[in-house]
Every structure is written in structure tokens, then in C-alpha cells.
Amino acid sequence: KLFQKITAKAPHAFANKDWQAINDISRLRISYYDNRVNETTQALQKAQSTDELNEALWLEVKKIYQHFLCFHPQAELAETFYNSVFCRLYHRRYFHNDFIFVQATLKDDPPVPVEAEYRSYFPVVDGLKPTIKQIINHFDFKASFVDLERDIRLLVKAFYKQAPDTHHQPWQMRFDIL
């Protein structure tokens, strides 16, 4: 609920061009997520030794967790949370399909209508810049851009700078916007 409450403030802050509030909202969202991951990690460390990976246990944990994802409105976010917890508990040598979610569990299931939760955009359809423009236009920020095309170019540049080694092509991308 805290996450949703702070997220609900973002459109108003953007419409008022309150960039500090936008920054604060982003920071709080990340902080809330990190706090939940840390709390879960600490609870697991107290409940059981995590010095060595108990492979049988974690295979069963992932199987049960995967079962619950079938009815989760944000299954991919739940998978990311699981991965965050697991990766804080164990060494990277265990980061493979057996113990973490590499591909979305529900990718082959019929889509559940969760547009109120998130919306997916696929740059393969129109290209990266038009997709970003579509995302921006969808949210109706109620604040005009001085130069939207320039802002999109800068956003794409920052995106590639943040992930210089990924070299993803548009057909390899998907944006899920909460």
C-alpha cells in the first residue's frame, strides 16, 4: 500500500513540474522495495542457515512460489522480488534457471487484464523513440514539454549509457510501465 500511495503522487508532481518531488518519489519507491527485500532476506536468514545453498529446498520453494504466481496480478514484479531476495542470500554461481526466474513464468499463459496495474509497450512495433513518445502521451502529464523530441533523444541516450553492454535491439525490448 505504501508503494501505491507514493506512486499516486507522481502525476500531480509532474503536472506541477515539481522535479524535486518526482525525484523524491522515485527514491522512496526504490527505498520501499529495498526495505521489503532486506526484511525478507533477514527473516530467511533467521529462519534457516543460508551459508550453504540447500538445493532441494530452493527447488521446492521456487516451485511453490511459481504456483502462486498464476493468480498474482503482477507476476513479473513478484518474480523480480523473489530474484532480489535470492540473489542477496546466495553467491552468483547459483544464479541460473533452477533457482531464479530468468524468463517470465506466465509468458505462455493467456493474458490477465491488469491494465490498471501496468501496461506493456513493445518497441519492435514502431521503434524505440516512437514507443517512448507513445508512453509519454498515454499518461497525459498535464504539463507541456518545451522540446519533447529533444527530451526523448536525451532519454534514449541516457538509456544506452546506463546499459552500454546490453546492445538490445528493439525486437528484444519490452517496457512494462506501472
Sequence and secondary structure as in RCSB ss.txt:
>XXXX:A:sequence
KLFQKITAKAPHAFANKDWQAINDISRLRISYYDNRVNETTQALQKAQSTDELNEALWLEVKKIYQHFLCFHPQA
ELAETFYNSVFCRLYHRRYFHNDFIFVQATLKDDPPVPVEAEYRSYFPVVDGLKPTIKQIINHFDFKASFVDLER
DIRLLVKAFYKQAPDTHHQPWQMRFDIL
>XXXX:A:secstr
 HHHHHHTTHHHHHHTT HHHHHHHHHHHHHHHHHHHHHHHHHHHHHS  SS  HHHHHHHHHHHHHHHTT TTH
HHHHHHHHHHHHHHS GGG STTTS SS TTTTS     TTT EEE HHHH HHHHHHHHHHHH  SS  S HHH
HHHHHHHHHHHHSTTT   GGG  EEE 
